[in-house]
Structures are given as C-alpha cells and as structure tokens.
Amino acid sequence: MDSKIIKKIAYKELDIIKCLQNWQEVLARKYSDENNLLFVSNPDLCKTESTLYISHLFNRFAVFWNNSEFDDCKEIIAQLNKMPLTGYILIQKLQNAAELEYMLANYPKALSLIEEALHLEPTDDEKYKLLLLKGKIEHEIIGIPFRINSFSEALGIAEKLENSEYIAEIYCEMYTMFYSRYPGLAVYFARKAEVIYANNKNVHSLTVVRLNLALTLQSIYDRFGADNTECFKKNADFIVKSIDESTLVMPSRFAFYNRVKGIILKDEGSIEKAFDYYYNSSKNESEISRTLQMMLDVFIHTQNHGKVKEYMPLFKKHFSIELYEELDDIESRLSRNLPANRFQEFDNRKPEDPFTLLDVLDRIAIEEEWCFENQSHISDYNQEGKFEIKKMADKKISLIPCGLSHNNYYRGERGYHAECKPSLYRKNMTPAKQFVERVKYEELCILIEKYPLVQYYRNGIDYKLPDGTIRRHELSVDKMALAQHYGICTELIDFTVDKFVAAFFACTKYNYENDTYSINDEEGGDGCFYHYKDKNATSGMPQKLRAVGLQPFSRPGEQAGYVLSMNTNENLNDLVVEAIHFKHNGKVSEFIFNYTNRSKKLFPKSILDEKAMIIKNSKVFSRKAYEMAKNDFYPNESDDVLMGYMRNEHKSLCDAPIVTFSSKEIDNFHNDWKRNGANDFLKKLS
C-alpha cells in the first residue's frame, strides 16, 4: 500500500475534524467526499481492523449528521455494525447509533443502545454525552419537565470536569424542557448558558441560545400581555434583528433562525422558509409540528386566510384530533375577516392542576428577568453565584452574595408553621437546652479561631479592584451565622438570594443525626416558600438582614446565605411579604434535589463538617466555652443556675477544647491555599 496515499488520507481526516469544529460544513463535506473516493479506489484500506477507515466512517457520519442526511447516517452505522469494535470505539458507535434512533423517534431502541454503552465503563466524558442524550430521550417520552435525573447526573459530571461548555449544554437542554410550561425558568437557564458561551467566545452556540432566549421572551409577552412585559417584547425584537446571519453556517441553524424570526417579527416569508427545510430536508416530525404551530400563529396575526386555507390539510394531519374544532373556528373567522384567537403553543394548565414548587420558581424567574430587562439592579446573570465586596460600618469587608433582583430574599420550608421561629426559640427549647446551645456555639468559636483562613480574614486578604489596584482589607467572620449553618441552634433564621437554594430546603427532609438531607417524596402536602423584603432598606445594603456570604468555611457561601436575627416574641409569618403555599410533588422534589447534585453543591465537603458534628453531639464541653457563654449571654446569671442547666441536659465540663485542628490539617490547608485555594477564592469575587 502506497504510504503517500495513507498519509494524505490521514491529514485530510484531521482537516475534516478541524472543519467540523469550526462549523465549516461545506469544506468538511468536500474533504470527506475526496477521502471516500480514495477509500473506494483502494479496497485494502477498508479492512475492518483499519483504525484509519474507522475514523473516516465516524467523521463521515458527523458530516451527514450535520446536514440531516439520516439515510446516509444509517449506512455508516450499518458498516460499523459489521466491524469487531471494542472499548471507546464501540462506545462511540453505540452513541452515534442512539443519536440516530433518537432523531428518527425510535426512543426504546435509542435507550437500549445507551444502556449498552453505559455498561461498558465509559470515561466521564463519554458518560456525560450518553447521559445528555438519555435525558433528551426521557424528555420526549415523558413530555413534562420533571424527571430529568439523567440531565442532573450529566450536570454533576460536567461540574466535576469543570467543563463550562458541557455545563452550558445542559442548561440549554433544561431550557428546552421548561420552555412550554415554565417560560421563566426557561429564560433563566438560557441566560446561564448565554453567560458561558459569551465568556468562552463560542459565537455559534451563543447565537443559538440567544435565539432561544428571544423566542421565550416573546412567549412570556404573548402569555402575560403588554402591561407588565413590554420590555420582554422589545428585547426579543432586538435580539432577532441583531443576529449576524453569517454565524448560521449550518442549514439546520439557519432554519431555526428563520423560524424564530418568523414568530417574533410575524414574518410569513421567514417562517415558510423554516417549514420548507424541516418538511423537505430534515423530516423531523417534532420540528415539523412545532414549526406548523408557529406558522399558524403568524398567519392568524397577519389575518392571512389564504395561507391558513393552503396549509390547513397539513395542520390537521400533524395536530391532534382534539384541535380540529379550534382549527375550523380559526379558518372560519379569518374567511369572514374576523380576528381569530391565538393558537397557543403552551401546555394549557388545567384548573385542577396543583401549584407546585416549579410554579413558584417560574414566577420568581420572570420577576428576576424583569429586573434585568429594566436594569433595576446592579447584579446580573454573569454575577450570579459570585460575591460583591462591600465595606461595612465597622470598616471590615463583607463578601455579599449577588442576587438577580434587588431586595428580594427567599426561604423554603417543607411545611407551613403558624409560628415560624428560629431554632433557639422553638417550643421544645427549654432554658436549659438554650444554654447548652450557647455553650456549643462558644465551643465552635474556640475551634474556628484556630483555622488559618480565619486568621487570613483577620489579617486581611489581597484582592484586585476593577481599576487594577491591589487592596488588602480585613474580612468579616460571622461566627454566629457559621454556627447556624453547621447545625447549632441560634436566634438566626436563614434566607438566601438563590431561589433554588430556598427550593431545596422546601422539598427535602433533614436528618439530624448525620446532618444530611433527603428527598421529600410525599404527594400533595403543603409546603411554604417565604418571600422577604427588607422594608427599611434605603441603600444597597439590607437593614435587618445581614449577609453571611463568603466565609472561611464554604457552606454559607454556596447557599448564598443571609440571616435575620429574631427575638423570642417574633413570628416570621408577620415579617415576610408573602408566604407562598404550594403542593408537594415527588418528581419536582427529585428534580430539585438532583439539580443540586444530590445536595453536594449546597453542602460541599469541609474540614468543619465532622468537627461541628462532634460539638453538636458532645456530652462534654470545655470550661472556657462555658465561661464565654456565661459572659456573652448570661452575665447576670449565677453558676448554680447555669451548671444546673448543664446537669439537666446531662452535660459536663473539661479543661481543654473538645476538638481542634491537627498540625497535619493546618499544613494541608497552607499547601492547598498556595497551590489553588487563593486563586479559587478570588475567582468568586465579582
């Protein structure tokens, strides 16, 4: 075999891969056709064990796939099926075959191929792609955006790999699932993907996600009307008009652009071009139905009876028989030059449908988008999850969680309580129990003062201001809030600026013994979602609430935490703007629990976890902690009374702190801080 031909083919296959990565579809097709002729002309190159030939088949599959040439894709899979493939090559073949079956709506077959691949011990990258596809198929089968465990698992892998493109891809899929019934959540996930693609300068994916965003903003406007969402419509129009058509190099993406342009600008020509592609080229039934639905909406808006009459046979062929009466009414009204009702694309909520936690989150997400559209808050989607540097009255710096809407704070409860109080003031808390919790708090304070990062907070951490200036400021350590977040009873009650954090606590059960959470799978019970505003706030900082924010231990930061200090006579129900009641749904709870990576996002492993648990469950405390509790909280109480409290609760005192950090743990922190810790910390600052 001529080594020059082999070398030529190999280089050209590399060029094909580069073209596919750079969206140069025409050039990729040209190179693939040229190489295919070389293989056909040299049969010895087509041996089943030839890695070069196998690579050619996979690349050729990708070329056909990007042009929706599914019959040609079938032929490639048929050729690969005849080869004794193993390892990662077999996994790739099974994935490609599953993708093809998915596009052809052969969902059981596609799932079977995915399960076969998952049993071959794929790498994290391979498993991510398989789970992503599995999630798409499950959504098509189930039809409602509840059970998306495959997507949640894929998101966990993407976050573990720290692969931002994978994370954005999952957000796009969540957008797709939530679009029809929960448009606010769809916008939220589209915005999160938009931030990633913009930061990564991924122009092609950014264009697609912005088109999706425009489509959903239009949908919200159509659903709620002009009074409150005029800004949504303006932004949708702006996005479509600002799209650079040269970025839409794939025929499928140009068709998608035409569909969005048609529905938003009510452009008949564009929507018909999109339908022509889906009907004659793609032949994807779900896309055909979706485009027909949008096309009918455009014709209703433009009062074009002729077009409705022309496409009516196709409308009735692709829409369910239950809609025939509505279609007949639309055609009749337009024929008499009468306005017709919009043909709504949304899932119609029935009066008997329960109001679930997803409905609560959807409403909040729409309000957050309204704030963003009207620029009523300095934070935006790019800052979500980060921390703003704020100088407090004591001249110390607090690292404040960035929220998406100004002066809105949330708290989730699994059930509604007529008296909602901090843990220290609940009915089971006797004076003796309260004193013991104060001793636990002081024991925790003794412990955390020995942690090196706490010392860094005290001495000041260098950070760079937007103008490039390096500043060092002492950072605030909120020991009471840390005690609250690590399970010690306090007079504080938790809030957050992150709606999904509040939702997590609204749909999970707390296991006190091991400080863990599990899914609340009860059906139909009442949950409660609190919405709080700091009514006296006149500046950017709340007056009664205080931000916990980014602390030396990570749990409060991951939960975007704020705390409200209450006295024994106060009831949270009297302080909040609203207590939103919702019905528990096991599938919704499962989604939210899995979206937080089964609680791992909100409760990252920390050196404080085990040590705080020791303090919580201890029967012995240091004499120093006892004296600190007495001085800080009970200065006028006698030792007889306080030691009586200790005896009532079967607690005793010892001379030394009951738990501390070992020298090895201290050394490990310093090593980690020098290696990655300091940079990771500073990345969280907005």
N, C-alpha and C positions, 0 to 999 in steps of 0.2 A: 504494500500500500504506500502510495506517494505521501511522504511525510509533509510535503509542502501543502497538499490539499487538507490534511488533518489540521495543520497549524492554521490555515486560512479559515477553516470552519470554526475552530476554537475561538479565534479572535473575533469572528463575526458574532458568535453566540454571546460573547462578553459585550459587544456593541448593542445587541438586542436587549440585554438586561439593562444597560445604561439608558437606552431609548425608552424602555418601559418605565423606568424610574423617573425620567424627565418628561413623561407624557408626550413623547414624540412618536405617536402611534403610526403615522404614515411611514416613517423611516424604519420603525421596528418591523412593520409588515413587509417592507421591501427586503430587508436583510433576511428575515425569516424565509421568505419565498426563495431567495437566492440559495440559502443553505439547504433548503428542502430539495431543490433541484440537484445539488451536489450529492446529497444522500441517495436520491433516486438513481443517479448516474453511477454511483459506487455502492452496490449492494453489500459489499463486505463491511462497509461502515455501519450497516443497520443490524448488526448482530445484537441479540438480546442482552448480552453482557456488556455492551459498549456504553460506558458512562457518558461519552460524548453524545451518542444518539439519544440516550435517555434525557440528558439535559436539553437537547434540541426539542424533544417532544414536550417537555414541561414548558419551555419558553414559547413554543408554538401554541400550546393550549392557552397561555396568557394572552397572546396576540389575538386569537379567536375570541377569547372571553371578553376582552375589552371592546370588541366590535359586535358583541351579542350574537356571534355566529355559533349557535349552540349545536347544530348538527355536526359541524367540524370538530367541536369540542368532544362530542360523543365518539367520533372516530379516533381521536387521540387517546381517550380513556380505554377504548377497545384494544388499541395497540399495547398500551401499558398493562392491561389485564393479562396479556399473553406472556409477560416477562416475569421472571422469578425475582421480584423485588423484595428487599428486606430493609430493616432499620428505618432511618429517616426518609429514605426514598419511598418506601411503602407508605409511610405516614403521609407524605406529601401527595401521593397518588390518591389515597383514600380521602384526603381533604378536598382535592380538586373534584373528585367524583361526587362527593357530598354537596359541594357548591353547585355543581351542575344539576343534581337531582332537586336541590332546593329551588333553583331558578325555574325548573320545569314543574314545580309544585308537587314533586313526589316526596312528600315530607317523611313518611315512615322509612322509606329507603335511605334518605339522607341521614336520618338519625341513626339508623343501623350502621352505616359506614363510619359515622363519627364515633359511636361507641366502640367499634372495632379498633379505630385508631387510638382512642384513649386507653385501651388495654395494652398498647404496645410500649408503654412507659415513655411518652413523648417528653421532650425538654419543656422548660417553662414557656419558651417562645411558641413552640408547636402546640402546647396545651392551650395557651391563650387563644390562638387562632381557631382551634377546634371548639372551644367553649363559646367564642364570639359567634361562630356560625350556628352552634347549637341553640344559643339564645335567640337568634333570628328566627329559627325554625319553630321553637317553642312559642314565640310571639304569634307567628302565623297560625299555629294550631289553636292556641288558647284564645287569642283575639282580644285580650284585655291586658293592660299593663300592670299586672300584679306579680305573677310568679316569674321573676326574672333572675332566678338563682344562678343560672349559667353566666349571665352578664355580670352579676355581683362577684362570682368567683373569678371571672376573667379580669374584672377591675382590680381585685386583690392581687392577682399575678402581675398586672401592669404596674401597680404601685410598688410592688416588691422589686420589680425590674427597674423601677424609676424611668420607665419609657413613656415620655409625655405623649408621643404620637398614639400609642396604644390607648392611653387614658382618654385622649380626645376622641378616638374611635368609639370607645364605649359610651361616652357622653352623647355622641351622635346617634347611637342605637337607642339610648334611653329617650332622646328627643323623639325619635320615630314612634316609639311605643306610647309616649304620653300625648302626642300631638292631637289626636282626635278628641279625647275626653278631658284632658288636663293641659290646656294650652299654656297656662302659666308655668307649669313645671317643664313643658317642652322648651319654652323660651329660656328658662334657667339653665338647662343642660346645653342648649345651643350656645348660649353665652359663654359657658365654661369651655366648650370646645373652641369657640372663636378666640378666646384669650390664648389658648395653647398654640393654635395654628398661626396666630399673628406673631407671637413671640418666637416661634420656630421659622417664621417666614415661609410657611408652606402655602403658597399662593393658590394652588389648585384646590386644596381641601378648604381653605379659607373662603373661597368663592362659593363653594357648595354650601357650607354651613351658613353663610350669610343669606343665601337664597332661602334656605330652610327657615332662618330667622324671620326674613321678610314675610314669608308665607304664613307663619304663625302669628306675627303681629297683625297682619290683615285679618286672620281668623278671629282674633280677640276683638278687633274693631267691629267685625261683622256680627259677632255674638252679643257684644255689650253696647254697641251704638256709639254715636259721636260725642255724647255729653262728657264722658269720662276718658275716652280712649282716642281722641283725635290725634294725639301725639304719636300713637302707635301707627296709625294710618300714614301719617306724614313720613315717619321713618321707614315704613315698608316701601313707599314710593321712592324715597331717596335711595335706598339700598339697590333696588332693581335698576334705577336709572344710572347708578354709578358703577355698575358691573362692567368690567373690561371683557368684552366678548372674546378677545384673543386668548384669555386664560381657559376658555372652554374648548379644549382641543379634542376631547372625546365626543363622538356623536351622541352618546347617552347623556352626557352632561349638557350639551347644547340643547337637547330636547327638554331636559329638566328646566333649564333656564327659560326656554320658550313657554313652558307650562306655567312657571311662576310669574313670568312677565304677563302672560295672558290673564291669569286670575286676578292679579293685583291691579294692572292698568286697564283691565277689561278690553284687552286687545284680541279680537277674534282671529286675526291672521296668525299671531304667535301661538295661541292655544291649538289651532288647527295643525300647525306645523308639528307641534309636540305630539298630537294624537297620531298624525301620519307616521311618525317614527315608531311610536310604541305599537301601533296596529300592524304596520307592514314590515318593520325591521326587527324590533325587539321581540314582539309577540308574547310579551309578558302579561298574563291575564290580569294580575292585580294592578299593574301600571295602566293597562288599557281602561279598566273600570274606574280607576282614580281620575284619569285624565278626562274621560267622558263626563264624570260627575262635575268636574271643574268647568268643562266646556259648556255644559248645560247652564251652569250658574252665570257664565259670561253672556250667553245668548238671552237669558232672562233679563239680565241687567241692560243689555242693548236693545231689548224688545224685538229681537230678530226672529219672527215667527217662521220665516222661510228656512232658516238654519235648524230650528227645532224640529220642523217637519222633515227636513232632509235626514237628520240623524236619529229620529225617533225609533226606527227599527233597531238600531244599534243600542239605544238607551234601554229598550225593552228586552233586548237579548242579554245584556250584561247586568241589568239591575234586577233585584228580586221581585217576584210577582206581587208582593205586598205594596210595592210602589207604583203599580200600574195606574191606580186611580189618581194618584198625585200627578203622574206624568200626563194623563189625559186632561186633567184640570189645567195644567200649565199650558199645554198646546191649545186648548180651547180658549183660554183667556187671551193668549197672545194673538190668536187668529182674529179676535174681536178688538184688538188694540187696547186691551186692558192690562194693567200691571199684574204680574204674576208673583207669587211668593217665592223667595229664595229657596233653592234646593239645598238644604243644609247638609254639609259634609260631616257634621259632628255626630258622635254617638248621642242619641237622644236619651237624656236622663228621665227615668220614669218616676212618678210621684212617690212610689213605694220604695225606690232605691235608697239605701241608708246613706247618711252623710258620714263619710269615713275620714280617716286621718289624711288621706291623699287629697280630699277636697279642701281640708284646712290648709295644707301645704300649697295647693294650687292657688288659693285665694291670696296667700301671703306673697307667693312668687309674682303674681300680677301686680300687687302693690309695690314690690321691690322694683320691678321693671318700670312702673310708672315713675318712681323716684329717679331712676336712672335716666329715663327719657326726658324728664323735666329738670335734670341736673339739680335736684333739691338736696343732694348730699355729696360731700366730697369723696366718699368711698365709692368704688365701682367694682365690677366683676374681676378686674385684674388684681384688686387688693384683697378680695375675699380670702380668708384663711391666713392673712398676714396681720401684722401688729403695727399700730401707729404710735410714734414716740410723742408722749405728752408730759410736760413739766407740771407737777402738782404744786399745791400750796406750800408743802414742806420743802420745795426745791428739788425733791427727788423726781426721778423719771419713772413713769409707769408706761408699760407697753400694752396699749389698748387694742382689743380685738376689733378689726374692721368689719363693720356691718354694711348691708346693702340698702338699708333705709334708716333715716335719721330718727333717733329717739324711739325705736321700737325694740322691745326685748320680749323673749318668749320663755315659757316653762311648760313642760309636759308632765302630766300626772296620769297614772293608769286608771284612776277613778276620781270622781268629784268628792271633795270633803267639805261639808258645811262649814267646818272650822279648819282652815288650812294654815298651819303654823310651822315655824322652824322646828327641827328635830329636838332641840333642847326644851321646848315648851309644850310638847305633846302630852296627852293625858297620862301616858304611862310613866312620865318623868317625875319621880318624887324628888324632894330636895336632896336626898342622899345620892340618887342617881345623877342629878345635875352636878353636884360637887365632884363626883368621880370623873365625869366627862371633862370638867375643868382641869383636873389633875392629868388626865390623858392628854389634853391639849398642851399643857406645860411640858409634859414628857416629850411630846413631839417637837416642841420648840427647842428643847435642850439638844435633841438629836440633830435637827436640820441646821442649827448654828454651826455644827462641825463639818458640814458638807462644803467642799471647796467652791462650788458655784455660788453658794450663798455668800461666801467671802468675796468672790468676784463682784457680786451685786453690790455689796457694801463698799468695796474699794473703787468701783466704777469700771465699766466696760467701754472700750473704744468703739465708736461707730462713725460711719461717714455720712455727713449730711448731703442733701441733693446737690449743693454747690461744691462738693468735694472736700469741704472742711472736715477734719478729724476732731471729734469731741469725745470727752470722757465724762460720764455722769454716773452718779450713784443711782442704782436702780431700786425700785421699791419691792420689798419682800413682804407679801401678805400672809403671815403665818396663820391667822385665823381662817382665812379662805382655804389655805392648803389643808388645814385640819378638816374643814368641811368637805373638801373634795376627796380626802383619803379616809372618810368614814367616821370621823369623830363628831358627836352631836354638838352643835353650836346654835347661836341665835341668828345665824345667817340662813337665808333661803336663796337657792340658786336660780339665776337667769342666764340666758345666752342670746347672742345676736344671730346665731345659726339655727335656722328653722329645723334642719334635720337633726341637730343635737336635741332640741326640745322634743321632736317627734320620737326619737329613740327612747327617751325616758317615759314618754306617754304610752309606749306599746311594749314595754319589757317588764319582767319581774326581777326584783333584786333578791339575791341570795346572800343573806347577812354573813353566814358562817365563812364563806370563802370570797366575799366581796366581788361577786360576778353577777352578770345579768343574763337572762334567757328570754326567749320569745314568749310573749303573752298570746297564747293561741285561742283564747276564749272568743266566742262569737256573740256579737250583739250587745255586750255590756257597754256601759257609758264610760268613756274616757274624757279627759279635760285638758285643754290646751290654753294656757294663760297668755294673754297679751297685755304687756305693761308699758306705760309711758311715764317718763319722769316729768310730771306735770309742771314742776317748778323750774325746769331747765330753761335757761335763757342763753346759755353758751353751748359750745360744742361738747361740754362735759356734763354728765348727769349729776344731779344734786343729792339724791337719796341713795341711788345705786352707786356701787363702786366697781370699777373694773378689776378683775383678778388678772386677766391677761397672761402674758408670758412670764412664767415663774421659773425658779431654779429646778422645779420638778414639773414634768411636761403635761400632766393630766388637765389642769385648768386651762392651759393654752389650747390644747386640742379640742376642748369643749367650748372655746370662745366665751369663757366664763365671766359673768358679773355676779355680784351678790348684793342682796338687800338685807340690811340689819333691821330686825324687828324686836319689839318688846313683847312681854308676855301677854298683854291685853289686845294686841293687834291680830287681825284676821286678814290674810292675803286677799280673800274674796272682796274685801272692802277697799282694797288699794288698786286693783288692776282695772284696766279699761274694759276688758271683757274676759269672761271665762267661756271659751268655745267648747261646747259639748259635741262629741262625735261618737259613732258606734264602732266598737272594736271589730276588726276583720282579721282573721288569722293570716290570710295571704298578704294583706297590706303590712302587717307586723313583720312577717317573714322577709318581705322586700326591704323594709327599713333596717331591720337587724342585719341583713346580709350586705346592704349598701354601706354600712359602717364596718365592713369586713368582719362581721360577727363580733362587733364591739371593739375590735383591736384598734381601730382608728381613734376612738374616744378614750381608750384605756391602754395607751402604749406601755410596754414594759418599762418599769422604773425601779431604780435601786431602793426607792422609798416604799414600794408596794408591800414587800414582805415585812419590813421593819414596822410600818404603820399597823399592819395586821397584828404583829406581836403586841404592840401597845394597846390596840383595841381590845384584845382578848386576855390581857395580863391580869393576874390577881395581885401582883406586887408592883409598887411604883417607888421611884426614888424619893428620898426625903426632900431633895432640892425641888422636885416638881410639886410636891405637897406645899412647901413654903411659898413657891411662886404663885400657886393657885390661891392660897390664902391672901397674899399681899395684893394680887391683881384684882381679885373678885370678891373676897370676903374679909376685908381689912378690919371690920368691927366684930367678927365672929370669934368665939373662943375655940381653943384647941379641943376642949371637951366635946363641943358640938361637932366640929369637923371630923375628929377622929371617930366620933360616934357614927357619922355618916359612912366613914370607911368601913367600920365594923359591920354596919347594917348590910353593906354590899360585899362583905367577905373579902375586903382588900387590906393589904398590909404594906409597910414601908421597908425600904432597904437603903443602904448608904450610897450606892453607885447608880448611875443611869442604867436602866434595864436593857437598853440596846444602843449600839453605837456603830460607827463605820470602821471597818478594819483598815489597817495600813495598806493592804493589798487593794482594797476598794478605792482608797484615796489615790493610790498610784495609778490605777486603771483609769480613773477619771482624768487625771492630768495628762496621761498619754493620749486618751481619746480626744480631749479638748485641743491638744496641739495638732493631732492628725486631721480630724474633720469637725470636731464639735464646735469650735469657734465659728468656722465658716457656715456650718449648718444653722447655727443660732442667728447669725447676722442676715442670712437669706430670708428669715421670717419677718424681718422688719420692712415695713412699707416705705 
